[in-house]
Every structure is written in C-alpha cells, then in structure tokens.
Amino acid sequence: MHMPVIYPFLMWNLDRAPDAIDYCRQMPLARYFEGVGETSFRSGCDRDDTFALFVAGGPHAVHRQLDALHFTIYKMGYLAIDTGAREDGRVHHVGWYNQTVAHNSILIDMPGEPETSCWGYPPQRQNGGQYRYKGSKVISFETNRDYAYVAADGTRSYLPEKCSQAIRQFLFIPPDYFVVFDRVTSLRAEYRKTWLFHSINEPSVDGTLFRVDEGRGRLLARSFLPKKAKIEKIGGAGHEYYYRPYYAAGINYTGDSSGYKGKWHIEVHPGSPRKTDYFLHLIQVGDQKLKAMDEAEFSESASCAKLRFHAGERDVSVRFAKTGHVGGHIRIVEKNRTIVDRYLTDHVQQQSDLDTRTSHKASAGCTCASPDSSSALWLVFFGLLYLLMCKHRCSPR
C-alpha cells in the first residue's frame, strides 16, 4: 500500500488527539531482559545520552556466544565494544568471534584446556575463556532514579577444573559513570587471570588510567584493583585479534577488522599469581572535551573494597564485599543532602510495570507504580539498542 493512500486515516481528527506522552521519562534507567540474558542501561533517549548493555543469565543456549559478564558502552561513539566478525567456519569465527577473548569479560588461562568449537566447525584453541553458553546467572538487579545495578555469577560458564568463582557487579551512576567490580578465583594460583576491554580505536595507557575515543565520544577508565597490576594494550596491524596465554605462543585470529569490528584491546593482569583476585574499575564517559577523570579515592580491607568519587555535583561512595555474600552499600550526596544511603540489593527487582516512579527508598523486593505501557516500550527500546550495539555484525546463529 502506498503511504499517501493511508495518510488521511493517520491524520484524521488530530485536533481531538490527546496530548503526546513523554514515554522516555516513564522508562527506568535499566531493564533486565530475563529471556535473553541481557540488561540494558540508558541515561536518556537522545543521541548524546549514554547507553550500555550487560550480558548474563538467560534460559537458552541458542543465539549466544561465550560472553557471560560482558558489557558494552556507547556515548556519542562505540567506546567499549564486542569485537570480531561472523565468518562462518573460518579460524577467526571459531577462535575469536565466538570466544570470551573477543568480549569485555574475564579470562582464566589453564594449560591443556580442551579446544572450543561452535556450530560444528573445526575446534580452535581455548584462550582462557568460557565453555558453556548457558550457565551464568543474574543474582541481583535494581534500578531507580539515582542508579542502576546488576550482579551476576558466571562461575558455571567456565570449566570447573579451573574456576571456582567468577562474579561481576556492574553499577551505573547516570549520566556518565560506571563501576565494575569482579571477584575471580582459580583452582590454582598460576592460572593467570585477564580483565579485558575492547575498543575500535587505539587506546592510550598512562599508569592505571586508560582512554579511548570513537566518533564524538570519549571513555576514561582507572584500574584500582588488583594492586600493582600489569596493564597493556594490544592491537593494530598484525595484532587486531591477538591473544597469548602465559603457557603458549600468541595467535592473531586474522579477520575483517573494518568498520566497528574492533582492532584493539586492553589486558589487565594481576602483578603476582594467587588463587583469588579482585578487579575494580571506574569508567567515565563524555564528549572529547573531557580531559580528565573526576576525583576518586580508593581504600580496601580484608572484607571489602571502597570507592568514593565525584559524579558531577554528586558525591558517590560505594562499597563492595570481597568475601561471602555478594553485595555492598551505596551512598550518594548532592549539595550536602543525602539522597541515597542503602545496601545494594540481593534480589532481582520485579520487572513488570517498571518505570522511573520506582523510588530508591523501595525495599530490595521493590515497590512498583501502577501498571502502564512501560513493558512494551522497553521491548521497542531494547530492540533499537540491540541494533545500535551490534550494527551490521549481528546475524542469526
């Protein structure tokens, strides 16, 4: 049907139409989509807002990669990305694109680990990653006006012979701040752990700080844990998709690196071998006028890691438990007024009819507003976000 034919039906009696609804203001900062195992975050609905995606959970193993605990961040450009290209049956497809090493997740090197395959193609070397497509679990999720938070246990995604704990807590402070805290325990101290961050363009590294630009956006990140970490950038011609486990020679899984498929990554390694390591990173995004990260203070004890930082006019203090129960505490002060002072939830917040009227004073189980159309709106929003993040690299498995 030609559009001019239906115009009269679309535009009839517009003078009687109700006022437009600002659906963006009704949607929360984040939404956990249990059916696909993905949590989406956004600071708003405009092109210059901040968008992020976190991968964990989900009941199905189809249409998946070995990417539990992965995150993607967009702010005026593709800043933290999912790398590689689908090249059916080629070494790049099986050895990189499908594997954990292509994602912003955690590696644990174990000599003699079984090779990994996908879709029946010849297997390739396992580069410290996961072996199960289904196994991670979201254990906590909450969203309100002031922050959004998700915690996931990815332990069962890894071989039990090498990993006894892989937990990531991901905190979003709108509009431009993320905190990523990881607890990782290997069965043997010599099994090297790697915290991964992938980018399209070459990042710069200065001590514990790294920076990457893409489009009109900029990402700054600082590594607070592990102490005395080794931080290195890898990429460029001949090393676009390169990884070298501590026990073997490196391999570059050559593939199409054009467009948004990525050419660089950063590896953060503990300075010395031990069974349990903690990774703590503060990420700030903005336009390319952003010259330096806001001030931050870090401290730790045997039981917790603490981070305090300025987020615009807000002072944010967050504490993560290092042992036992997966949780923590958050306090946000704005203009000498405490607006948040509570423990991070240990439940998955109810998803139905979730909107921004949910108060941060709600209990861990959450108190939701009256039903509206926010669920359907979030499905539309998530579909658009999924296309934005994946662009032309996504295709059915």
Secondary structure, 3 states (H helix, E strand, C coil): CCHHHHHHHHCCCHHHCCCCCCHHHHCCCEEEECCCCEEEEECCCCCCCEEEEEECCCCCCCCCCCCCCCEEEEECCEEECCCCCCCCCCHHHHHHHCCHHHCCCEEECCCCCCCECCCCCCCECCCCCCCCCCCCEEEEEEECCCCEEEEEECHHHCCCCCEEEEEEEEEEECCCEEEEEEEEEECCCCCCEEEEEEECCCCEEECCEEEEEECCEEEEEEEEECCCCEEEEEECCCCCCEECCCCCCCEECCCCCCCCCCCEEEEEECCCCCCEEEEEEEEEEEECCCCCCCCEEEEECCCEEEEEEEECCEEEEEEEECCCCCCEEEEEEECCEEEEEEECCCCECCCCCCCCCCCCCCCCCCCCCCCCCHHHHHHHHHHHHHHHHHHHHCCCC
